[in-house]
């Protein structure tokens, strides 16, 4: 059953009762997307009947065309991008807090695709209340190497990072730099690169996410 939260996020409860949920996943859409597209492009391909989902919606998404911030992830940070990131992180933090309140005591997986994956990484590196696991499907850090970026990652956070050598939005160099920063932050990192994969959530990545949701770590 789907219901809307005050933030605009979509809440998909486990059929039956909340007591039947074994885990909760906050799944963040990419640039130009929506929670509804996450339902059709990702959730419809998952077999996770005992997982509840919270699907955040980018604030002011109409003005930004469904984006969390206007810049490309690999553009050097500007004051405008930093301000938009702060708003997006706070928005995501509120949805994560709502998920924790709806499902107290359950493991929480934070996942995202593309810009949603980048935002999820920035959320984690900002030291905000940590998820129990992070799945960044086609993600990287926002900004350039020379930028001053937060590095307050929770030690030993389980992280799955994916990318492609042929992605027009997240170059393989940005994927590699993110993996390096996650390693330096002492994440329990598993990284996978899919040669030739287009800008999409591929079947192997759906299987990866399903595996994480089947056994989320706490």
N, C-alpha and C positions, 0 to 999 in steps of 0.2 A: 504494500500500500504506500502510495506517495503522498507526502504532504509538504507544504512550504514552511520554512522557518522564517522568523522575522527578518533575517538578513537577506532573504531571497534564495537561500540554499534549498535544495530539494532533499527531503528525508525519505529514504526508502527503508521501511522497517521490515524485519523478518516476518513472513506470513504467519499469522496466528497471534503471537504475543511477544513483547520485548524480552520476556524471560527465556524465549527460545534462541536468542542470539548468542553466539559464541565469541564474536569479535565485531568490531566496528571499523569501517574504512572511510576516511575522508579523502575523496577523489577529486582532484582539482583540474578543471578544463584548461585547454590551451588557448592561444590567441585566436580570436574570431570564432570561438566555440561557445558552448553553453552546457549546463548540467544535462539538458535533454539529449544533447549529442553524446555526452559521456554514457548515457543510458543505452543509446542505440549502437554506438561504436565500440564500447568496451563491456559494459555490464551484460548486454545481450549475449556476449560470447563467453561469459564466465559461468562456471557451475559453483556457486557459493550460496546455497540456500539458507545457511545459518549465519550469514554475515549481514549486518545492517550497514547502510551506506548513507553518508552525508555528502552531497554534491554542491560545493560552494558556487556562488555566482559572482562574477567580477562586479564590484560596485561601479556605477556609472557606465555599465557595459554598453549601453546604446551609444553614448558619446564616443567611446573608445573602440567601438566595433567589436565588443566582446573581449577586449584585451585587459590584462591586469596592469600593464604599463605600456607606454607608446613605443619606447625604444626597442631595438633588437637586443637580444641578450648579450651579444658580444660587443656592443657599442660602449665606448668609455662612459663612465657614470657622469651624469650632470646633476645639478640641483633639482631639476624637474623630475628626472628618473628616480633619484633618491627619495623625493617626496612621494611619488606614486608608489614606490616599493614600500615605504612606511605605512601608507594607507592600506595597501594590499596585505601586508603582513598582519596588521591589526585586524583586518577583516577575516583573514584565515584563522587567526588566534581565537576570535570570537566563535567561529564555527567549530573549531576543535574543542573549545570549552563547552559548547552546547552538546557536542557528541559525548564528551565525558560525563556531562550531567544526565543525558538521556540513558547512557549505558555505563553507570559507575562500576568500576572494578574490572571491566573487560579490556583486553588488549586492543590498542588503537593503532591502525596502520595508516600512515599518511602517504598518499600516492598522487602522482600528477603526470600529465603528458605535455611535452613541449614547454610552452611558457608556464603551464601549471607545474611541471617538474622543476623548472628553474625557480619559481616562487617557493616551492616546497623546500628546495635546497637552501634558499636564502632565509626562510623561516627557521630552519634547523641551525644554520650558521649564526643566526642572530641570538641564539641562546634562549629562545622562547620555550614555554613548557613543551617538553619533548614528547614526540610520539614514541610508541614502542618499536616501530620499524618504519623505514622510509623507502619508497619505491619511486625512483625518478626515471620515468620512461622518456628517453630523449631529452636529457637535461644537462645543464652546466651552471656555473656561477654567472651572475649578472654583472657585467662590467668587464674591464680589462685588467690584466695582471698588475699594472702599475697603480690601479685604483686602491684606495683604502677601503677594505671590505671587512665586515665582522667575521671573526673566526672562533666564535664561542660554541662550537659544536659539542654536544654531550658526548663524553668519551664512551667508546664501545657501542655506539648506536648502530644497530644493524641497518645497512644501506645497500640497496640494489640499484645500480646505475646502468642504463643502456644508451646506446648510440649507434650511429652508422657512419661509414666513411663517405656516404653520398647524400648527406642530409643538407638541404639548402639553408636551414635555419640554425642548426647547431653543428658547426664544423668539428671534425674529429679532433682538432687541436684543443678546442674548448672542452670537449668530452674528457680528453686526457688531463687537462689542467684541473678539471673538477675532481677527477679520480685522485690526482696528486694531493689536492687540498683535503679531500676526505681522508686519505691515508695519513697525512700529517695531523689531522684532527683526531686520529685514533678511532675512526669508524671501523666497524666490522664490515668491510666492503667486499661486495661481489660485483664486478663490472663485466658487461658483455657488449661486444661490438658486432653488429650485423652487417657484413659487407654488402653493398649494393641496395640495402633496404631504403625504400622511399620514406617520406616524412609521414609516418603512420605508426599505429600500434600493431605490430605484426603478431602472427599466431604464436611464435615462441615467446613473445613478451606477455601475451595473454596467459600462457601456461606458467610463466614465471610469477606473475601476479597471483594467479590462482594458487600456486604452491605456497607463496608467502601467506596468503589469507588462510590456507589450510592449517598452517602451523606458525602463527605469529609469535615472536619472541617477546618476553617481558623482562 
